[in-house]
Amino acid sequence: MRFSFAAGLVILLSAGAFIANSASIRQEAAPQSSGSAQRSFFGFDRNTYPGDAALPILRKTFAFSSYWLSPPPGEKTNTWSGKRELLRSLDFGYLVLFRGPQVRELERIWSELPSNRSAARQEALAEKKATVDARRAAAAAKKEGFPAHTVIFLDIEEGGRLPSVYHNYLRGWADELALAGYRPGVYCSGMPVSEDHGVTIKTADDIHNNMGSRDILYWSYNDACPPSPGCTLPQNPPPPSKSGISYASVWQFAQSPRRKEFTSRCAATYHHDGNCYAPGDTAHAWFLDVNSATSSDPSGGAK
């Protein structure tokens, strides 16, 4: 996935370094959990399906995989369609995704309205689009065989504070998806963005503060090193709460290609081409993004 951000990201850097492997992710044996400590799991995500032959290799490292229900951002087709049962046969969990609108898409709809139309009319149109999108996501999930109550993460590519009309859309999306028998989630930025007068905002917090009592799962991305360990699998999987979003269920902590402005302290953990690869991918055929989660099946779609 690719992301765009408002200017002025504020990244709080602290001391720390991570052992590097310039060719691929370094994987170390994870110790057995003890006591009541919650275990975390590693997973990967890609816009493009890596191919059937890749799955057994990737499964040696990752417990779960992304799964698109719509064409990913910038694409006209969805290469993941029809692959759920194969992934399930290899005991993969899922991160189920549906593409969300860009802010400019919503703004284009409003710009086409007569100038005397009220804000309420704009909100109604946002909710209408949310209803249509949620129904399409639910229909696609059913077609792919995902059971009721599977979490579908809406892919939000933009960082910073979202306009109010986007929050109208998100509330409509969450409500309609729940009516269709699925659970709503959001994939969004957990990175602080500077605003005026020293104020910072994280997209995840902005959404969380505007969703009321709705039960939403958060998949937060923050690839800044630290808190991210970079393109590496630490001995203890980093819990999503370490992403900077304490309530996150999933943390995307490495992206391909790496973003140089955020990853200078862990640059050596990435391959020399700037991408992240699984340990078993010696041919470096499948660049990917790396995640940790509180479940081996974050969407609950493997039932």
N, C-alpha and C positions, 0 to 999 in steps of 0.2 A: 504494500500500500504506500501511496505517496501522500505527503501532507503539505499544507500551506499554513503559514502562521502570520499573525499580526506582528508588526515591527516591534522590536525591543524585548525579546524574550529575556527574562532574568533567570539565570541559572546559578544557583548557590553551590559553589564548588568547595569541597572539603578535601583534606589530605587523604591519600589512599592510592594504591596501585594494584594492578591485577596481572598475574602471570600470563604471558602471551603465548599464543601459537599462531604464527603468521599465515598458516595454510588453512586452518579450519577451526571450528569450535573445539576447545579443549574439554574433554569429558572426564570427570573423576567419579569414582565410586561414591555414592551417597550413603552416609551412615544410617543405621536403623534409627527411626524416631523413638523417643523415649518419653515417658510421662504423658502429659496432656498436650504437648507441643503439636501444633497442626502441621501436617506434612504438605509440601508444595510439589507440583509436578511441572515438567517441561513440555512445551508444545511448539509447533511451528505454524506459520501462516504464509501463504503466497496468493497472489492474484491469479496465477496460472497453475492449473493442475500439473504436478510434476511428472506424471506418467505412471502407469501401473508398475513398471520395473523398479521405480524409486521407493515405493511404499515399504517393502520389507527392510530396506536399508534404513530408511528414516525411522521406522518403528523401533529399531534398536536403541535409538536415542530419545525419541519423543513419545509421550503418552497420548497426545491429542493433536488434531490437525484442524486448520480452517476449512470451511465448506461454504462456498458462495451459493446463494439462491437466485442471484441476479448477476448480470454482467458486472464485473468490478469497475471502479472508476476508470474512465478513459477507454473502456473496452465495449465492443458491440455484442460479444458472445460470452457465454459462460462455459468454460471447459470442465467445470466440476460436475455438471449435470450427469446423473446416472451412476455416480461413483460411491454412493453411500454404502451399499452392501459390501463392496470390496474393502473399503476402509473398516467397516464393522467386522468383517471376517478376520482381519488382522488385529482386532482388539483396539482400534483407535477410538478415542473420544473425539468430540467435535466442538468447534467454535463456529456456529452457524451465522452467516452474514447476509445482510441485504443492503444495497447501496442507498444512502440517504441523499437528499438534495443538497446542492451547494446553495449558499446564501443568495448568490446572484440569480439562481433559478427562481427562487421565491420572489426576489425583488423584480424580476422581469414580469412575473404575473401581475404584481401590484402596479407596475408602471403602465400596463395596458388598460388599467381601470380609468374611467373618467375621474378627473381631479376632484370632483365633489363627492366621491364615494367615501364612506366613513371608515375609520379604523376597524369597526366591528365587521364591516364587509370584508376587509382584508383578512381578519382573523378567521372568518367563516370559510374563506377560500383556502386558507392554510389547513384548516381542519378537514376540508373536503379532500385535499390532496393527500393528507395523512391517512384518511380512511381508505382511499384507493390503493395507496402504497402498502398499507398493512394487510389489506385483503389479498393483494398480489403476493406478498411475502408468505402469508398463511397458505395460500393455494400452492405455491411452489414447494413449501415445506411438506405439505401433504403428498404432493406428487412424488417427492423424493423419498417418502417413507418415514419422515421424522414424526415421532409420536406427539400426542398432545402434551402441552406444558414444556416442550423444548424451548430453550431461550434463543430468540433471534436477535442478534446484535445489529442495530442500525449503524452503518458506517458513516461517521461524521469526520470529514477531512480537515475542517478548519479549526484553528485554535483561537483562544481568547474568548471574550464575551460574545455570546450570540444575540442577535436582535430579538425583540419580543415576539415577532411573528414566527421565528423559528421555534421558540418555546411553545407557542400555540400548536405548531405542527407536531412537536414531540409529544405533547400531552394527548393529542388526537391519535397519534401513532400507537402510543402505549395502551390507550383505552380500547381502540379497535382490535389490536392484536390480542389483548386479553379476552375480548368477546369472542374471538375466533378460536380460543383454546390454547394459545401460545403465550409464553412469557416474554416481556420486552426487555431488551438490553441495549446499551449504547457502547460503541467503540469511539473513544474521544481522547483528546489531549489531557494529560495530567501535568503539563508543564506551565510554569507561571509566565504570564504575558504582562508587560508594563503598560499601565494606563496613566492618565494624568495625575499629577500631585502625589507621585510615589505609590499609587495604588497598583496592586497586581491582581490578576485573576487567572484561575485555571478553568478550562472549559468544563471539566468534570464537576467542579464545585458549582459553576454557574448553572449547569443542568440540574444538579442535585438540589439546589436552592429553589428551583422553579417547578419541580415535579410534584410537590405536595406529598401526600402519603402513598403515592404509587410505588409499587414494588418493582424497582428497576435494578438490573445488574450492570456493573460498570467494568468495562475492559479499557484500562488506561494505558496510554503510551507515553513513555518517558525514556528516551535513549541517551540522555546526558550522563556522562561519566564523571563523578558519581551522581546519583545513586546506582546507575546501571553498571554492571560488571563488564559490559561490552559483549563482543562475540565470544562468549565462553560459558561453560556450564560449571559454575562453582560447586564445591563439594556439597554444600547445602543449598538447595534451590532457593533463590531469594523470594520471600513471600510477596504477594502483590501489594500488601500494605506498605512495603518499603519504597514503592514507586513515588510516594508523595501524596497518594490518595489512599487514606487509611481504610476506606470502605470498598476498595477495588477488589473484584473477584479474579481478575486477570491483569497481568502486567506485560506489555510488550516492551522489552528492554533492549532489543537490538533490531536494527533495520538494515535492509539491503537495497541500494548501497548505503554505506554509513554516511551520516551527515557530519561533515568535517567540523562545523562550528560547535558541535556538541560532544564530539567523541575524541578530541585531541588527546585526552589522558588515557584512552584505551585503544588508540589507533592500531597498536601492534597486535591486538587480539583478532583483528579482521584480516582476511586474505589481502594480498597486495593489490588486488583489483578493486578493493573497497567493499566487497560483498562478504556475507556470512554463509558458511556451509556446514553441513553436518559432518561429524567425525568420519563416518563411513563413506562419505561422498568424495573419494580420492580423486575423481576426475573433475571435481568442482562443476558439476552439471546443473545443480539446483540451488541457486541462491535463495535465501529465505530470511524471514523475520523470526525472532525467537521470543517466546513468552514463558511466563510461569503462571500457575493458577493454583487455587485452593482445592481443585478437583481434577481428576484425570479425564473428566468428561464435562467441561465447564457449561456446555449448553444442555446437558442431560439428554442428548439425542441418540445415545447408543442403546437404549432400552429395546 
